[in-house]
Amino acid sequence: MIVDVHAHTPTHRDVVPAGEACVFTSWRTDRPVVTTNTWADFDGAMSAADVAIVFNIAVADPAATTGIPHDPDRTNDATAEFVANDPARRIGFMSVDPTSSDCLEEAERCREMGLVGVKLGPNYQNFDPLGEPALAFYAYCERNALPILFHQGASPIRTAPLRYTYPLVTDEVALRFPELRIVMAHMGHPWGKETVATIRKHPHVYADVSSIYLRPWVCYESLLAAVEWGCTDKLLLGSDFPIANTGEAMAGLRGVNRILEGTALPRVPSELIERIIHADALSALGLTLGGAR
Ligand SMILES: [Zn+2]
């Protein structure tokens, strides 16, 4: 089974109204990225995945903060509705602001709606990932077996503090919450080695490979670090839809050694790449299909 652990909830149910399309031409060099997509667009793009984990990010102005617009009052409802439409192929994560007073109330409401994990982007949401409110929320997640997928690493958003997504911050989180399931997105790009140093020592900390293939050297360097440190079994497949889709992510990983032609540099073994593509992400994160645990 192929599980894509990192996809953003499509922005529109049936149709993207004329004039609402958001297109970014500078995000990747081979094609523009359309961040406004319908449910059908998602299914078409993500056909290579048997199951996808989907989420929004809880911010006041999603279009300005992440480039992916959604109604900020329906951050979690939009994801829950999308998942309920095809629960055999979709798993929904909530997103909350750990510093807001109704954070736990909203998390409880999301669990009732069938959302079984959490997406946080401390840099986008502008909260200190080691601050008291965040730590209190991680404790709640650990108690209730809710895995957290953290955005990690770079972001082009000028106001998003990089120190909040530096992979070694996640080591601090895992030291305090050893039973919490964590996914470090994008292998912390470009800090793949720091991510590898973190996932190898914490049994419940994983990393996803979403978007990294778009930067061939970072992808190679990060995957090779995982090989050399013996922790490729902690890597999970992800696409970061709509930045890329699952099929592109798989092809990108399989092409990781292409830049080595004519060199004596060590290769990333292809059987390890296949293992990442077929990683049992649901077991790793304690999830089952259909929202049940
Ligand atoms: Zn993402």
Residues whose N, C-alpha, C, O or C-beta is under 5 A from the ligand:
A	BS01	ZN	D240
